[in-house]
């Protein structure tokens, strides 16, 4: 069963953990996003087996946005076979609900990884099943590599960097 999260799911949402080497929305980011309004309960979807969450998808939008614009986190429990199938199903379920409420477009699925991810088998597998889920659900998949962002952040932290910018 796939459904939107509810307040009664809060503890389950906070306990979700991801060992995949892709960036994900952890409990701290989830709490901050909920407080800021960039993540909303109706933008967090769960897949359940026997009333236990086995997958979680978290959409994001700017504070004040009526609809989400990005899927930022898709986690499927490692014990569940074929995460791409579960991922595509949870995305389709959520997007049908977003359209029914008036959304005009499907949010992109954004995955962030460290540079060199292609040479790391666990990361490549994590990206591959998420790409398959995006393809099978008909959404645009966007992959961000962190190397450039990290170098920029390091340069900005150096003394005198602002004077050279």
N, C-alpha and C positions, 0 to 999 in steps of 0.2 A: 504494500500500500504506500502511496506517495501523498504527502500532505504538507501544508504550511505549518510552521512551528507555532506553538502556543506557549503561554507563560509557564504552563506546567512542564514544558520541555527544557526549561532553563538549565537545570543541573546536567541533563544529558548533553545539551549543547556545549556547556563549559568543559565537560569531560572528553569531548571528541579530541582525538589525537591523530596526527598524521606523521607517519614515518617516511612518506615519499619525499624525495629531495627537491620538491618544488615549493615555492612560497605559498602559504595558506593563511587563512584567517584563524588565528589562535584565540584562546579564551580572552586574553587581554584586548586584542584588537576587536573582537566581537563586542565586548562590553563598551569600549570606546565608541565604536560605530553605532551601537544602539543608543548610547547617551547623546551622540552628536546628531543623530538622525540620518546618517549616511548608510546605515544598515537598519532595516526594519523587520519586525517579526514576520510580516507578510512577504518578505523577500528572502526568508530562510526556509528552505524546504528539506524535508526528511523522507527517507525511505525506511520503512519499518517491516520487520519480520517478527511475528509474535509480540507485537507492541514494543519491540526494542529497535532503536535506530541503528541502521547498518550503513547508511549513507547520508551525507549532509551537503547541501549546496547553499552558498551564501552569495546573494546578489548585492551590488553596491550602486548607489547613486549620490549625487551631491545633496547636501542637506537642503531640504525644501523641494527636492525633485518629486514629482508625482509618481514616476515609474523608475525602476532601476535601469541603469545603462550598461552595466557590466556584471557578468558572473565572475566573481573573484576567487571562489574556493569551491572545489568539488572533491569530496573525500568519500571513498568507499572502503569499508572495513576490509582488511587484508584476507579475512576468512571467506569473503564472498567471491565466488568465481565470476569471471567476465565483468570486471568493473566498468568497461566501456558500455555494456548493455544497460547496467543499472544507471550509469551516468546519463546516457541518452534519454532514458525513461524519466528520470527526475527532471531533466532540463525540459523535455516536452511537456510534462505535467505542469510545471511552473509557468512556462511560456503560454500555454493555453489559458491559464488563470489570469496572467497579465493582460492578454488580448481581450479576454472577457470583461476585464475592468477598464478597458479603453486604451491600452498601450498600442502605439502605432507601429512599433518595430521591435524586433527581438534584440535583447541586449547581447553584446559580444561576450565571448568567453575569453578572458584574459588570464594567461598563465605566465608566471615569472620564474625564471631559473637563473642560476649562475652561468657565466660564460664557460665554455668547454663542456657543456652538458651532453653533447653528442658522443663524447668519449667516455662517459660514465654510464654504464649499463642500467643501473637502477633509475637514474634520471631519465634516460632515453625511454625506458619502459613506462615511466610515470607520464611523460609527455605524450607518448604514443597512444595510450588508452584514452587520455583526455582529448587528443585530436580526433580519435575515432568517435568518441561520444559527441563531440561537437558536429562532426560530419554527419553522423547518423541522426542527429536531432535538427539538422539544418541551420545551425548557427555559425557565425564567423568566429574562427579561432585566431587569437592574437597571442603571439609569443614574445615576451620581453626578456632580453638577456641583460643581466645586471652589470657586466663589466664596465661599460661606459658610464653608467650612473654612479658606480662606486668610485671610479677615477675622478669624476667631476666633483663628487662629495668630498673626496680627500683633498683635491686641489683647493676647494673653497674653504677647507679647515686650516689651510696653511697660513701662517702669519703673513700679512701683506698681500694676500691673494685678492682682496677686494680692490686694492690699488692698481692691480694689473688687469682687472677684468674690463 
